[in-house]
Amino acid sequence: MLIQNSEPRIIIALDFPDADTALSFVKSLDPAQCRLKVGFELFVAAGPTLIEALQTRGFEVFLDLKFHDIPNTVAGACRTAAALGVWMINVHASGGRRMMEAAREALEGEGKRPLLIAVTVLTSMDDAELEACGIGRGVDGQARFLAGLTQESGLDGVVCSAREAPVLRQELGTEFLKVTPGIRPRGSEAGDQKRIVTPADAIRDGATHLVIGRPITRAQDPSAVLAAIHQELLGLET
Ligand SMILES: O=C(O)c1cc(=O)[nH]c(=O)n1[C@@H]1O[C@H](COP(=O)(O)O)[C@@H](O)[C@H]1O
């Protein structure tokens, strides 16, 4: 999947509790400068109507519902999500090969197919937390393993930390998408994120898209923060 130079690489996470707050926030944003991510909190509150409202305003939407269930259920959810006309959807890679293949097959034949990616290891986790879940190969090993499984299952890319992006670029190529949350401009608070990286380092390391929430959504002047990040990335977008 080739990334166009003109393509907005920043995806703003709209983690807001309701449609009014989200729509008033996006008023100051330009669809040419960013895409938008709608996750559980906002989708549970505002649903498909909000997705349509954002798309009508010209934004491409990443519907981040991280499906993780039996193959038949996930396939149905992906089909329904695709019908909303969104740009990108995701599943959990740990749902396994059959689940991911069912998700991909469900999208075949859709007129406008969304990109389908899989979450590897959440950026809020570190080696110790993974170990406590019974996974002893560490974050790097697990992310590499699940990213490989994702590519073999025919998906378009993964959600991972930018810390894992260099090795995934080397092993899986530049066209396999690496969508990286846990992005923190220098000086901003990590919050609940453990594996954080600055925007410029993430792009240098091979991230194809950056997911950024609180550093922009909680800023006094969100557009200024977005513009500063674009400035930081100038010249890196090859
Ligand atoms: O799938 C995601 O988008 C995701 C995966 C992951 O491993 N870590 C992660 O933080 N996210 C999402 O990325 C966003 C990060 O937001 P901030 O931490 O506020 O920048 C949130 O909406 C998370 O749900």
The ligand as an ORCA input file, in Angstrom:
! r2SCAN-3c Opt
* xyz 0 1
  O      -5.921      0.720     18.028
  C      -5.575      1.806     18.499
  O      -5.852      2.845     17.919
  C      -4.691      1.802     19.675
  C      -3.879      0.696     19.834
  C      -2.859      0.714     20.795
  O      -2.062     -0.240     20.899
  N      -2.723      1.814     21.592
  C      -3.551      2.903     21.487
  O      -3.347      3.877     22.237
  N      -4.574      2.890     20.565
  C      -5.500      4.045     20.484
  O      -4.780      5.213     20.124
  C      -5.269      6.352     20.829
  C      -4.127      6.993     21.585
  O      -4.563      8.144     22.232
  P      -3.590      9.057     23.085
  O      -2.870      8.173     24.053
  O      -4.523     10.022     23.764
  O      -2.639      9.712     22.108
  C      -6.418      5.878     21.714
  O      -7.625      6.176     21.040
  C      -6.232      4.376     21.797
  O      -7.471      3.695     21.837
*
